[in-house]
């Protein structure tokens, strides 16, 4: 099986902003053709290949449906794979450390109202960064900028886990 990227699998242009309806339509169209249930009476080899294709398609769909995974795919395709261990600039990290301390303080004080305000601020910052990632990929064609902003989004996602 040739190594196809998720965009090739669905015949989509490699870009960050994906038409979700079009992705869904292509997913269901392809899934109907290769779903293992269609190969119930086939040989073991054909069943195995159908299962492999179904898995590949599901994985590709999940990657393109998730903004972070989609961004990682685009970075890799454009020769700039994401370094999972890096979380952005020192300034960004310092701000996030301060935020983490504030979250810990609010939790310690049982201040649910302040925690909700902080959570909403992180979600807003994350959404703004995702828009910047989209512009960096789709408008500016600046994969380096997109990768830096994507790392920040990934960090904010981890930070949102502090609220669970």
TIBATOR-857482 format. One line per 4 residues: number of its first residue (from 1); their letters; for each residue x negated, y negated, z of N, C-alpha, C. Coordinates in Angstrom, 1 decimal, padded with zeros to 4 digits. Example, Ala and Ser with C-alpha at 12.3 -4.5 7.8 and 13.67 -1.06 7.14 Angstrom:
REM TIBATOR-857482
1) as) -013.2/005.7/007.8/-012.3/004.5/007.8/-013.2/003.3/007.8; -012.8/002.2/007.1/-013.7/001.1/007.1/-012.9/000.0/007.9
***
This chain:
REM TIBATOR-857482
1) xxxx) -000.9/001.2/000.0/000.0/000.0/000.0/-000.9/-001.2/000.0; -000.7/-002.1/-001.0/-001.6/-003.3/-001.1/-001.2/-004.2/000.1; -002.2/-005.0/000.5/-002.1/-005.9/001.6/-001.4/-007.2/001.1; -000.1/-007.3/001.3/000.6/-008.5/000.9/000.8/-009.4/002.1
5) xxxx) 000.8/-010.7/001.9/001.1/-011.6/003.0/002.6/-011.7/003.1; 003.1/-012.2/004.2/004.6/-012.3/004.3/005.2/-013.2/003.3; 004.6/-014.2/002.8/005.2/-015.0/001.8/005.3/-014.3/000.5; 004.3/-013.5/000.1/004.4/-012.7/-001.1/005.5/-011.6/-001.0
9) xxxx) 005.7/-011.0/000.1/006.7/-010.0/000.3/008.1/-010.6/000.0; 008.3/-011.8/000.4/009.7/-012.4/000.2/009.7/-013.3/-001.0; 008.6/-013.4/-001.7/008.6/-014.3/-002.9/008.8/-015.8/-002.6; 008.2/-016.2/-001.5/008.4/-017.6/-001.0/007.0/-018.3/-001.2
13) xxxx) 007.2/-019.6/-001.4/006.0/-020.5/-001.5/005.4/-020.6/-000.1; 004.1/-020.4/000.0/003.4/-020.5/001.3/003.5/-021.9/001.9; 004.4/-022.2/002.8/004.6/-023.5/003.4/005.2/-023.3/004.8; 005.0/-024.3/005.6/005.5/-024.2/007.0/007.0/-024.3/007.1
17) xxxx) 007.6/-025.2/006.4/009.0/-025.4/006.4/009.6/-024.4/005.5; 010.3/-023.4/006.0/010.9/-022.3/005.2/012.4/-022.5/005.3; 013.0/-022.3/004.2/014.5/-022.3/004.1/014.9/-021.0/004.8; 015.5/-021.1/006.0/015.8/-019.9/006.8/016.9/-019.1/006.1
21) xxxx) 017.8/-019.7/005.5/018.9/-019.0/004.8/018.3/-018.1/003.6; 017.4/-018.7/002.9/016.7/-018.0/001.8/015.9/-016.9/002.3; 015.2/-017.1/003.4/014.4/-016.0/004.0/015.3/-014.9/004.4; 016.4/-015.2/005.1/017.4/-014.2/005.5/017.9/-013.4/004.3
25) xxxx) 018.3/-014.1/003.3/018.8/-013.4/002.1/017.8/-012.5/001.5; 016.6/-012.9/001.3/015.5/-012.1/000.7/015.2/-010.9/001.6; 015.2/-011.1/002.9/015.0/-010.0/003.9/016.0/-008.9/003.7; 017.3/-009.3/003.8/018.4/-008.3/003.7/018.4/-007.6/002.3
29) xxxx) 018.1/-008.4/001.3/018.0/-007.8/-000.1/016.9/-006.7/-000.2; 015.7/-007.0/000.3/014.6/-006.1/000.3/014.9/-004.9/001.3; 015.4/-005.2/002.4/015.6/-004.2/003.5/016.6/-003.2/003.0; 017.6/-003.6/002.2/018.6/-002.6/001.6/017.9/-001.6/000.7
33) xxxx) 016.9/-002.1/000.0/016.2/-001.2/-000.9/015.3/-000.2/-000.3; 014.7/-000.5/000.9/013.7/000.3/001.5/014.1/000.9/002.8; 015.3/000.6/003.2/015.6/001.1/004.6/015.5/002.6/004.6; 014.9/003.2/005.7/014.7/004.6/005.8/016.0/005.5/005.7
37) xxxx) 017.1/004.9/006.0/018.4/005.7/005.9/018.7/006.0/004.5; 018.2/005.2/003.5/018.4/005.5/002.1/017.6/006.7/001.6; 016.7/007.1/002.4/015.8/008.2/002.1/015.9/009.4/002.9; 017.1/009.6/003.5/017.4/010.7/004.4/017.2/012.0/003.7
41) xxxx) 017.5/012.1/002.5/017.3/013.4/001.8/016.0/013.5/000.9; 015.2/012.5/001.1/013.9/012.5/000.3/012.9/013.3/001.0; 011.7/013.5/000.3/010.6/014.2/000.9/010.0/013.5/002.1; 009.3/014.2/002.8/008.6/013.6/004.0/007.7/012.5/003.6
45) xxxx) 007.0/012.6/002.5/006.1/011.6/002.1/006.9/010.3/001.7; 008.1/010.5/001.0/008.9/009.3/000.6/009.5/008.7/001.9; 009.9/009.5/002.8/010.4/008.9/004.1/009.4/008.1/004.8; 008.2/008.6/004.8/007.0/007.9/005.5/006.8/006.6/004.8
49) xxxx) 006.8/006.6/003.5/006.5/005.4/002.7/007.7/004.4/003.0; 008.9/004.8/003.0/010.0/004.0/003.3/009.9/003.4/004.7; 009.5/004.2/005.6/009.3/003.7/007.0/008.2/002.6/007.1; 007.2/002.9/006.3/006.0/001.9/006.3/006.5/000.6/005.7
53) xxxx) 007.3/000.7/004.6/007.8/-000.6/004.0/008.7/-001.3/004.9; 009.6/-000.6/005.5/010.6/-001.2/006.4/009.8/-001.9/007.6; 008.8/-001.3/008.1/008.0/-001.9/009.2/007.3/-003.1/008.7; 006.7/-003.0/007.5/006.0/-004.2/006.9/007.0/-005.3/006.7
57) xxxx) 008.1/-005.0/006.2/009.1/-006.1/005.9/009.6/-006.7/007.2; 009.9/-005.9/008.2/010.3/-006.4/009.5/009.2/-007.3/010.1; 008.0/-006.9/010.1/006.9/-007.6/010.6/006.7/-009.0/009.9; 006.8/-008.9/008.6/006.7/-010.2/007.7/007.8/-011.1/008.1
61) xxxx) 009.0/-010.6/008.3/010.2/-011.4/008.6/010.0/-012.1/009.9; 009.5/-011.3/010.9/009.3/-011.9/012.3/008.2/-013.0/012.2; 007.2/-012.8/011.4/006.1/-013.8/011.3/006.6/-015.1/010.7; 007.4/-015.0/009.7/007.9/-016.2/009.0/009.1/-016.8/009.8
65) xxxx) 009.7/-016.1/010.7/010.8/-016.6/011.5/010.3/-017.4/012.7; 009.1/-017.1/013.1/008.5/-017.7/014.3/007.6/-018.8/013.9; 007.8/-020.0/014.3/006.9/-021.1/013.8/005.4/-020.9/014.1; 005.1/-020.4/015.3/003.7/-020.2/015.7/003.1/-019.1/014.8
69) xxxx) 003.8/-018.0/014.6/003.3/-016.9/013.8/003.2/-017.4/012.3; 004.1/-018.1/011.9/004.1/-018.6/010.5/002.9/-019.5/010.3; 002.6/-020.4/011.3/001.5/-021.3/011.2/000.1/-020.5/011.2; 000.1/-019.4/012.0/-001.1/-018.6/012.1/-001.3/-017.9/010.7
73) xxxx) -000.3/-017.5/010.1/-000.4/-016.8/008.8/-000.9/-017.9/007.8; -000.3/-019.1/007.8/-000.8/-020.1/006.8/-002.2/-020.5/007.1; -002.6/-020.6/008.3/-004.0/-020.9/008.6/-005.0/-019.9/008.1; -004.6/-018.6/008.3/-005.4/-017.5/007.8/-005.5/-017.5/006.3
77) xxxx) -004.4/-017.7/005.7/-004.3/-017.7/004.2/-005.2/-018.9/003.6; -005.3/-019.9/004.4/-006.0/-021.1/003.9/-007.5/-021.1/004.4; -007.9/-020.0/004.9/-009.3/-019.8/005.4/-009.6/-020.5/006.7; -008.7/-020.7/007.5/-008.9/-021.3/008.8/-008.2/-020.6/009.9
81) xxxx) -008.6/-019.3/010.2/-007.8/-018.6/011.2/-007.9/-019.3/012.6; -006.8/-019.1/013.3/-006.6/-019.7/014.7/-007.5/-019.0/015.7; -008.3/-019.8/016.4/-009.1/-019.3/017.6/-008.1/-019.2/018.8; -007.7/-018.0/019.1/-006.7/-017.9/020.2/-007.2/-018.4/021.6
85) xxxx) -008.6/-018.4/021.7/-009.1/-018.8/023.0/-009.3/-020.3/023.2; -009.1/-021.1/022.1/-009.2/-022.5/022.1/-007.8/-023.1/022.2; -007.7/-024.2/023.1/-006.4/-024.7/023.3/-006.3/-026.2/023.0; -007.2/-026.7/022.2/-007.1/-028.1/021.8/-008.2/-028.9/022.4
89) xxxx) -008.1/-030.2/022.3/-009.1/-031.2/022.7/-009.2/-031.2/024.2; -010.3/-031.7/024.7/-010.5/-031.9/026.2/-009.5/-032.8/026.8; -009.1/-033.9/026.1/-008.1/-034.8/026.5/-006.8/-034.1/026.7; -006.4/-033.3/025.7/-005.1/-032.6/025.8/-005.2/-031.6/027.0
93) xxxx) -006.3/-030.9/027.1/-006.4/-029.9/028.2/-006.3/-030.6/029.6; -006.9/-031.8/029.7/-006.9/-032.5/031.0/-005.5/-032.9/031.3; -004.7/-033.4/030.3/-003.3/-033.8/030.5/-002.5/-032.6/030.9; -002.8/-031.4/030.3/-002.0/-030.3/030.7/-002.3/-029.8/032.1
97) xxxx) -003.6/-029.9/032.5/-004.0/-029.5/033.9/-003.2/-030.4/034.9; -003.2/-031.7/034.6/-002.4/-032.6/035.4/-001.0/-032.2/035.5; -000.4/-031.9/034.3/001.0/-031.5/034.3/001.2/-030.2/035.1; 000.3/-029.3/035.0/000.4/-028.0/035.7/000.4/-028.3/037.2
101) xxxx) -000.4/-029.2/037.7/-000.4/-029.6/039.1/000.9/-030.2/039.5; 001.5/-031.0/038.6/002.8/-031.7/038.9/003.9/-030.6/039.0; 003.8/-029.6/038.1/004.8/-028.6/038.1/004.7/-027.8/039.4; 003.5/-027.5/039.8/003.2/-026.7/041.1/003.8/-027.5/042.3
105) xxxx) 003.5/-028.8/042.3/004.0/-029.7/043.3/005.5/-029.7/043.4; 006.1/-029.9/042.2/007.6/-029.9/042.2/008.2/-028.6/042.6; 007.6/-027.5/042.2/008.0/-026.1/042.7/007.9/-026.0/044.2; 006.7/-026.5/044.7/006.5/-026.4/046.1/007.5/-027.2/046.9
109) xxxx) 007.9/-028.3/046.4/008.9/-029.2/047.0/010.3/-028.8/046.8; 010.5/-027.8/045.9/011.8/-027.3/045.5/012.6/-028.4/044.8; 011.9/-029.2/044.0/012.6/-030.3/043.3/013.0/-029.8/041.9; 014.2/-029.2/041.8/014.7/-028.7/040.6/014.9/-029.7/039.5
113) xxxx) 015.4/-030.9/040.0/015.6/-032.0/039.0/014.4/-032.4/038.3; 013.3/-032.6/039.1/012.0/-033.0/038.5/011.5/-031.9/037.6; 011.6/-030.6/038.0/011.2/-029.5/037.1/011.9/-029.5/035.8; 013.2/-029.8/035.8/014.0/-029.8/034.6/013.5/-031.0/033.7
117) xxxx) 013.2/-032.1/034.3/012.7/-033.3/033.5/011.4/-032.9/032.9; 010.5/-032.2/033.6/009.2/-031.8/033.1/009.4/-030.8/032.0; 010.3/-029.9/032.2/010.5/-028.8/031.1/011.0/-029.5/029.8; 011.9/-030.4/030.0/012.4/-031.1/028.8/011.3/-031.9/028.1
121) xxxx) 010.5/-032.5/028.8/009.4/-033.3/028.2/008.4/-032.3/027.5; 008.1/-031.2/028.0/007.3/-030.2/027.3/007.9/-029.7/026.1; 009.2/-029.4/026.1/009.9/-028.9/024.9/010.0/-030.0/023.9; 010.1/-031.3/024.3/010.1/-032.4/023.3/008.8/-032.5/022.7
125) xxxx) 007.7/-032.5/023.5/006.4/-032.6/023.0/006.1/-031.4/022.0; 006.5/-030.2/022.4/006.3/-029.1/021.5/007.0/-029.3/020.1; 008.3/-029.7/020.2/009.0/-030.0/018.9/008.3/-031.1/018.1; 007.8/-032.1/018.7/007.1/-033.2/018.0/005.9/-032.6/017.3
129) xxxx) 005.1/-031.8/018.1/003.9/-031.2/017.5/004.3/-030.2/016.4; 005.4/-029.5/016.5/005.7/-028.6/015.4/006.0/-029.4/014.1; 006.6/-030.6/014.3/006.9/-031.5/013.1/005.5/-031.9/012.5; 004.6/-032.2/013.4/003.3/-032.6/012.9/002.6/-031.5/012.2
133) xxxx) 002.7/-030.3/012.7/002.2/-029.1/012.1/002.8/-028.9/010.7; 004.1/-029.1/010.6/004.8/-029.0/009.3/004.2/-030.0/008.3; 004.1/-031.2/008.8/003.6/-032.3/007.9/002.1/-032.0/007.5; 001.3/-031.5/008.4/-000.1/-031.3/008.1/-000.2/-030.2/007.1
137) xxxx) 000.6/-029.2/007.2/000.6/-028.1/006.1/001.2/-028.5/004.8; 002.5/-029.0/004.9/003.3/-029.2/003.7/003.1/-030.5/003.0; 002.7/-031.5/003.7/002.6/-032.9/003.1/001.1/-033.2/002.9; 000.3/-033.1/004.0/-001.1/-033.6/003.9/-002.0/-032.5/003.5
141) xxxx) -001.6/-031.2/003.5/-002.5/-030.1/003.1/-003.7/-030.1/004.0; -003.6/-030.4/005.3/-004.7/-030.5/006.2/-004.6/-029.4/007.2; -005.2/-028.3/006.8/-005.1/-027.0/007.6/-005.8/-027.2/008.9; -006.9/-028.0/009.0/-007.6/-028.2/010.2/-006.7/-028.9/011.2
145) xxxx) -006.1/-030.0/010.8/-005.1/-030.7/011.7/-004.0/-029.8/012.1; -003.5/-029.0/011.2/-002.4/-028.1/011.5/-002.8/-027.1/012.6; -004.0/-026.6/012.4/-004.5/-025.6/013.4/-004.7/-026.2/014.7; -005.2/-027.4/014.8/-005.4/-028.0/016.1/-004.0/-028.3/016.8
149) xxxx) -003.0/-028.8/016.0/-001.7/-029.0/016.6/-001.0/-027.7/017.0; -001.3/-026.7/016.2/-000.7/-025.3/016.5/-001.2/-024.8/017.8; -002.5/-024.9/018.0/-003.1/-024.5/019.3/-002.4/-025.2/020.5; -002.1/-026.5/020.3/-001.5/-027.2/021.3/-000.1/-026.7/021.6
153) xxxx) 000.6/-026.3/020.5/002.0/-025.8/020.6/001.9/-024.4/021.4; 000.9/-023.6/021.1/000.7/-022.3/021.7/000.5/-022.5/023.2; -000.3/-023.5/023.6/-000.6/-023.8/025.0/000.7/-024.3/025.7; 001.5/-025.1/025.0/002.8/-025.6/025.6/003.7/-024.4/025.8
157) xxxx) 003.7/-023.5/024.9/004.6/-022.3/025.0/004.2/-021.6/026.3; 002.9/-021.4/026.5/002.5/-020.7/027.7/002.8/-021.5/029.0; 002.8/-022.9/028.8/003.1/-023.7/030.0/004.6/-023.6/030.3; 005.4/-023.4/029.3/006.9/-023.3/029.5/007.2/-022.0/030.3
161) xxxx) 006.3/-021.1/030.3/006.5/-019.8/031.1/006.4/-020.1/032.6; 005.8/-021.3/032.9/005.7/-021.7/034.4/007.1/-022.0/034.9; 008.1/-022.2/034.1/009.4/-022.6/034.5/010.3/-021.3/034.7; 009.8/-020.2/034.3/010.7/-019.0/034.4/010.6/-018.3/035.7
***
